Amino acid sequence: MLAIDTALGACSAAVIDASLNATLAAQSVAMERGHAEALVPMIAQVMQSAGVDFEELERVATTIGPGSFTGLRVGISAARGIALASGKPAVGVSTLDALTAPFATESETVPIVAAIDARHGNFYLQMVGAGGRKLVSPRVVNVEQALKSCAIGLVRIIGSGANLLASRWPVPNVPAPILVDPRTAPDIVWVARLGAKADPEKSRPKPLYLKAPDAQPQDAYRLPRQ
């Protein structure tokens, strides 16, 4: 299967053999913009490196947000187009799930907080426990709300907002996070693994925005419809 991520601070693509749990090819380049220009050549390269034709894909997975409004639409559009052309299903994977997945084992007792910088002092936040069980559902919060939600004991914080959130410790009677990982994008191989397990009927590639875009239309200059 093919996995794509353009929702955050990287443009990434990977081809995996889910039946063998093997990564056939993967690329990831850090970038804040320019995903649209970089993605198609990257997909062609990983498909060639993997030695896989589009008709051989079982499905296509893409991150659906939360993240950059422009970036995530690039990935979703590409995934839908490839799925339509190849006649295979497309599935969506949350960036928050993809960030926490590498750390969420069944035996792990320390919760993982995914904190993505949503700008203006806000975070896209989610906290999971053992096996990925959601303890705090996906939401947009400010620093104070984030601390109230997740500063309940030992935690690990992952994502582009990790440093900012961790800088607000010490919280009275709450130990400092045992891991602060400020990665700006999820591991594309984990996007692929989650996509391989997703139910195509329940995980359609629809944008997960969580908040309105920063740029709003100016009603005073909007032309009337004819």
C-alpha positions as CSV (number, residue, x, y, z in Angstrom):
1,M,0.0,0.0,0.0
2,L,0.9,3.6,-0.5
3,A,0.9,6.2,2.3
4,I,1.1,10.0,2.0
5,D,1.6,12.8,4.5
6,T,1.5,16.5,3.6
7,A,-0.5,17.8,6.6
8,L,2.3,19.2,8.8
9,G,6.0,20.0,8.5
10,A,7.1,17.4,6.0
11,C,6.2,15.9,2.6
12,S,6.4,12.1,2.9
13,A,5.5,9.0,1.0
14,A,6.0,5.3,1.6
15,V,5.1,2.0,0.1
16,I,4.8,-1.0,2.5
17,D,3.8,-4.6,2.3
18,A,1.3,-4.8,5.1
19,S,1.2,-8.7,5.0
20,L,4.9,-8.9,5.7
21,N,5.1,-5.7,7.9
22,A,7.9,-4.6,5.5
23,T,8.7,-1.1,4.3
24,L,9.5,-1.3,0.6
25,A,10.4,2.4,0.1
26,A,10.0,5.6,2.0
27,Q,11.0,9.3,1.7
28,S,10.4,12.3,3.9
29,V,11.6,15.9,3.4
30,A,11.0,18.6,6.0
31,M,9.1,21.6,4.6
32,E,6.6,24.1,5.7
33,R,5.2,24.8,2.2
34,G,5.7,23.5,-1.3
35,H,4.0,20.2,-0.7
36,A,2.0,20.3,-3.9
37,E,5.1,20.6,-6.0
38,A,7.1,18.0,-4.1
39,L,4.5,15.2,-3.6
40,V,3.9,13.8,-7.1
41,P,7.6,13.3,-7.9
42,M,8.1,11.8,-4.5
43,I,5.3,9.3,-5.0
44,A,6.8,8.4,-8.4
45,Q,10.2,7.8,-6.7
46,V,9.0,5.6,-3.9
47,M,6.8,3.6,-6.3
48,Q,9.8,3.0,-8.6
49,S,12.1,2.2,-5.6
50,A,9.5,-0.3,-4.3
51,G,9.1,-1.9,-7.7
52,V,5.3,-1.6,-7.4
53,D,2.8,-0.5,-10.0
54,F,-0.3,1.5,-9.0
55,E,-2.5,-1.3,-10.1
56,E,-0.8,-3.5,-7.5
57,L,-1.6,-1.3,-4.5
58,E,-4.2,-2.6,-2.1
59,R,-5.1,0.8,-0.8
60,V,-3.9,4.4,-0.4
61,A,-3.6,6.1,3.0
62,T,-3.2,9.8,3.7
63,T,-3.1,12.0,6.7
64,I,-6.2,14.1,7.1
65,G,-5.3,16.5,9.8
66,P,-5.4,18.4,12.0
67,G,-2.6,20.4,10.4
68,S,-2.0,22.9,7.6
69,F,-5.3,23.5,5.7
70,T,-3.4,23.8,2.3
71,G,-1.1,20.9,3.0
72,L,-3.6,18.3,4.1
73,R,-5.8,19.1,1.0
74,V,-2.8,18.3,-1.2
75,G,-2.4,14.8,0.3
76,I,-6.1,14.1,0.4
77,S,-6.6,15.1,-3.3
78,A,-3.6,13.0,-4.4
79,A,-4.9,10.0,-2.4
80,R,-8.4,10.3,-3.8
81,G,-7.0,10.7,-7.4
82,I,-4.7,7.6,-7.1
83,A,-7.5,5.5,-5.5
84,L,-9.9,6.5,-8.3
85,A,-7.4,5.8,-11.1
86,S,-6.3,2.4,-9.6
87,G,-9.8,1.3,-8.4
88,K,-8.5,0.8,-4.9
89,P,-9.9,2.3,-1.6
90,A,-8.4,5.4,0.0
91,V,-8.3,5.8,3.8
92,G,-7.6,8.7,6.1
93,V,-5.3,8.7,9.2
94,S,-5.3,11.4,11.9
95,T,-2.0,13.1,12.4
96,L,-2.6,12.9,16.1
97,D,-3.0,9.1,15.9
98,A,0.1,8.8,13.7
99,L,2.2,10.8,16.2
100,T,1.3,8.7,19.2
101,A,1.2,5.3,17.5
102,P,4.9,4.5,17.8
103,F,4.7,4.9,21.6
104,A,1.3,3.4,22.4
105,T,2.0,-0.2,23.2
106,E,-0.4,-2.4,25.1
107,S,1.9,-2.6,28.1
108,E,2.8,1.1,28.2
109,T,1.4,2.7,31.3
110,V,2.6,6.3,30.8
111,P,0.1,8.3,28.6
112,I,1.2,10.0,25.4
113,V,0.2,13.5,24.6
114,A,0.2,14.6,20.9
115,A,0.5,18.4,20.9
116,I,0.6,20.1,17.5
117,D,1.3,23.8,17.4
118,A,-2.0,25.4,16.1
119,R,-0.5,28.9,16.4
120,H,-1.6,31.9,18.5
121,G,-0.9,29.9,21.7
122,N,-3.2,27.0,20.8
123,F,-2.6,23.3,20.3
124,Y,-4.3,20.4,18.5
125,L,-4.3,18.0,21.4
126,Q,-4.9,14.3,22.0
127,M,-3.9,12.0,24.8
128,V,-3.8,8.2,24.6
129,G,-3.1,5.4,27.0
130,A,-2.1,1.8,26.6
131,G,-2.8,0.5,23.1
132,G,-3.8,3.9,21.8
133,R,-7.0,4.1,24.0
134,K,-8.1,7.8,23.9
135,L,-7.9,9.5,27.2
136,V,-8.4,13.0,25.8
137,S,-10.2,13.2,22.5
138,P,-8.9,15.4,19.6
139,R,-9.5,19.1,20.3
140,V,-8.1,22.6,20.0
141,V,-7.0,24.1,23.3
142,N,-4.9,26.9,24.7
143,V,-2.0,26.3,27.0
144,E,-4.0,26.5,30.2
145,Q,-6.7,24.1,28.8
146,A,-4.0,21.7,27.6
147,L,-2.3,21.6,31.0
148,K,-5.7,21.0,32.7
149,S,-6.4,18.1,30.3
150,C,-3.1,16.3,30.3
151,A,-1.0,17.4,33.4
152,I,-2.4,14.6,35.5
153,G,0.9,12.7,36.2
154,L,3.7,11.3,34.2
155,V,3.2,11.9,30.5
156,R,5.2,11.9,27.3
157,I,4.6,14.8,24.8
158,I,5.1,14.4,21.1
159,G,4.6,17.0,18.3
160,S,5.5,20.5,17.1
161,G,3.9,22.0,20.2
162,A,5.8,19.7,22.7
163,N,8.4,22.2,23.7
164,L,6.0,25.0,24.3
165,L,3.7,22.8,26.3
166,A,6.5,21.3,28.3
167,S,7.9,24.8,29.1
168,R,4.9,25.5,31.2
169,W,6.0,22.9,33.8
170,P,6.5,22.7,36.7
171,V,2.8,22.1,37.4
172,P,2.2,21.9,41.2
173,N,2.3,18.3,42.4
174,V,2.7,17.0,38.9
175,P,6.0,15.5,37.7
176,A,7.7,16.8,34.6
177,P,7.2,15.0,31.3
178,I,9.5,12.0,30.9
179,L,9.8,12.6,27.2
180,V,9.5,15.8,25.1
181,D,9.8,15.0,21.4
182,P,9.2,18.1,19.2
183,R,8.9,16.3,15.9
184,T,7.1,18.3,13.3
185,A,5.5,15.4,11.4
186,P,4.6,11.8,12.0
187,D,6.7,8.9,10.8
188,I,5.3,8.0,7.4
189,V,5.8,4.3,8.0
190,W,3.4,4.6,11.0
191,V,0.9,6.4,8.8
192,A,1.1,3.4,6.5
193,R,0.7,0.9,9.3
194,L,-2.4,2.7,10.6
195,G,-3.8,3.0,7.1
196,A,-3.4,-0.7,6.5
197,K,-5.5,-1.5,9.6
198,A,-8.2,1.2,8.9
199,D,-11.7,0.3,7.8
200,P,-12.3,1.9,4.4
201,E,-16.0,2.4,5.3
202,K,-15.2,4.2,8.6
203,S,-12.0,6.0,7.7
204,R,-12.7,7.9,4.5
205,P,-10.1,10.6,3.6
206,K,-12.1,13.6,4.8
207,P,-10.3,16.7,6.2
208,L,-10.1,16.8,10.0
209,Y,-9.8,20.5,10.6
210,L,-10.8,21.0,14.3
211,K,-10.7,24.7,13.9
212,A,-11.6,27.3,11.2
213,P,-8.8,28.7,9.0
214,D,-6.8,31.7,10.2
215,A,-7.5,33.5,6.9
216,Q,-11.2,34.5,6.8
217,P,-13.0,36.0,3.9
218,Q,-13.6,39.8,4.1
219,D,-17.4,40.1,3.9
220,A,-17.2,43.8,3.1
221,Y,-15.4,43.0,-0.1
222,R,-17.4,39.9,-1.1
223,L,-19.1,40.2,-4.5
224,P,-22.8,39.5,-4.5
225,R,-23.9,36.3,-6.2
226,Q,-25.6,36.8,-9.5
